[in-house]
Amino acid sequence: MGYARRVPSLLWLTVFILTLAKSVAPLYFYFEAGTNKCFYEQLPADTIVVGHYYLEEWDDTQSHFDIPKDVALGILVKHVDSDHDLVSSKGKSDGRFAFSSHEAGRHEICFNTEYQGVRLPHQHTPELRMHLDIIIGDSHRSNSVADKEHAEDLLSRARALNAKMRDLRKEQQYQREREMEFRDLSESTNARVVWCIILQMLVLLVCCLWQLVSLKLFFEDKKFR
């Protein structure tokens, strides 16, 4: 009787230990190539989710799982209630995906596989094993006080930079106007100098002619005397 009572206790203890071991073991599941595998996650709003995965294909010749060769993998994540797609991409056999839940509720995560190899008659598609590790981050509220203060700080810095840019443009415009005024003044001064030189040459020529005429008249007057 004592042994009979001890057997159920040991059985329940074994089941409990196996349950704990299963909860801490990595998540993996099996499915055939060319089929889809979906599951659901209940997520709060504004939560970052990152998933790491790698896919394996059963090799009959080697009798072990290996890297898939002729299998294309598609990843689709959507919010079930609003039917809004959050992730829709083609992935490699080993990679990661990430998204942010904008609304609270149930989210569907699907892995779509497409077998691209040659399918012989009466031959089943390869068996796949997917290892998956999902990390659910903390909720992040974009309207928090820290975010508002950070946004206001960035806005004030942007306004200060815009003010400095306006001041620089005004300074550059002022320098260009000064350069134009200096160039106009230089050209005007050069023109006046040239006209003064021409006028001086004319005056000198007239003086020379007047001197020659005066000397000629002086000598003629002396000659007749």
C-alpha angles and dihedrals in degrees: 000000000000091000091048091053092046094055097065090046092053090045093053091046090052091049091049092051091048090049091054091046090052092050093055096040119098115269115251135154139184131234139149125266112261093035133096131241120200135174136170135241125194105220135177121233122281094017124147115225124190123187127195119194145162129193128217132191126211112243111207093194094053096030095226141085117274140170110296116247108181101032124103116202127209125188122207126178122177141163106251099210096049095028088226117155114229099173127021113161146124114253138195124243089263121034149090141260132200137190142162121235106230093184132036118246143069118338124197119216114193132183111202118197129194121193110220099176129102110280114210122205114277091008121127123222118259121277115245132205119202121199111200134182118181121194115196112200130207122281114267121202113205091201096059121132092248092052092048092050091047091049091048090049091051090047092051091049091050090051091049090051091049090051091051090049090052091049091050091050091050090049092049091048090049091050091050091051091049090050091050091049091048091049092049091048092049092049091048092049092048091050091051092049091051092050091048090053091048091049092049091051091051092049090049091049092050090049091051092050091047091050092049092049091047092050091047092052091045093053093045090052091051091048095056092049 
